[in-house]
Amino acid sequence: MRRLDICGRDGRRSLVLRSFVNPFYVRHAQGLLTREAAVLRLLDGTGVPAARLVAVDATAQHCDHPSLLMSLLPGTVRLGDEGADRRAELLAHQLLRIHRLPVTAEARPREYQAWTSPERVSPPEDTDQPELWQRAVDVIRHEPPEYQACFLHRDFHPGNVLFTGEGGGLRISGVVDWVETSWGPADLDVAHCSTALALLHGVSAGMDFADRYVAAGGTLAEEPAAHLYWRLLDALAFAPDAEKVAVPWREVGRADLTPALLTRRLEGYLHALCARYT
């Protein structure tokens, strides 16, 4: 990811160049970048604070690497514990606005893809709660519940949201990383942000987010068992990779997010989910 400051006859402007250089992402670049470009076009003029697409070269015909060029959004990522409750309120309202986007059948993104499965879940080797993990895994062995589909960001969490201002002037100024955009249950987006909040700020932060979303006007699965399925389908995708997902969080100042702390929080979150929804 590079920031480009461009000066010309029309003045100065700043753009962001996103390039895929990792071999894995290069192999999938055409689908990922083409999808993101289509979504940015779709979002233009909707009121969702997304970047404006400038150009895309998904197959590296003109660039050294598959790339997408877009406008620079204002704001910064805010991951500290201070002010986390207020940010969570804003996140819930923003996510609801994304879910309410009117999308024609022709413009719908692909159907959601699960990011884990029972056989891929790897509990911590030193866990003293193996029965908890087994209980959680057994939940996602069932067929997915029926759901009312909507437009999903699919990777909505505090690390993909930009903020400006402080206190009463705090605002969301940008939502980034639209490559995983999907069509599926609102519960799944809520689940993903909830898991991230639990890892960042503690179990209660993760448990409260769905309530904030509903209070904002959102609708989730009525049956507790159905909602639990989506919450666990997301949370279990962080096992054993919770430590990996926290790497960029530590790079922006959350050095306290050690592997041991993340494991404790993930297990605590699983326990809280099972206790509340079963």
DARAKA-V998210 format. One record per pair of residues at least 6 apart in sequence whose C-alpha atoms are under 6 Angstrom apart, sorted by the first residue. I is the first residue (numbers start at 1). J is the second residue. Records with the same first field share a line. If there is no record, write none. Layout:
BEGIN
I->J ; J
END
This chain:
BEGIN
1->17 ; 18
2->16 ; 17
3->15 ; 16
4->14 ; 15 ; 16
5->13 ; 14
6->12 ; 13
14->72
15->70 ; 71 ; 72
16->69 ; 70 ; 71 ; 72
17->68 ; 69
18->67 ; 68
19->65 ; 66 ; 67
20->26 ; 66
29->58
30->58 ; 59
32->179
33->58
36->178 ; 179
40->53
49->174 ; 175
50->174 ; 175
51->71
52->70 ; 71
53->70
54->69 ; 70
55->69
56->67 ; 68
57->66 ; 67
58->66 ; 67
59->66
60->66
73->174
75->162 ; 163 ; 164 ; 173
76->162 ; 163
77->162
92->213
93->216
99->150 ; 151
109->182 ; 183
110->182 ; 183
111->182 ; 183
112->182 ; 183 ; 184
115->237
116->237
118->137
121->239
122->239 ; 240
123->239
140->229
145->226
147->185
148->185
149->184 ; 185
150->183 ; 184
151->183
152->181 ; 182 ; 183
153->181
154->180 ; 181 ; 189
156->193
157->193
160->175 ; 176
161->174 ; 175
162->172 ; 173 ; 174
163->171 ; 172 ; 173
164->170 ; 171
187->220
188->230
191->231
192->234
194->206 ; 209
195->206 ; 235
197->205 ; 206
198->205 ; 206
199->262 ; 265
203->269
221->227
224->277
243->259
END
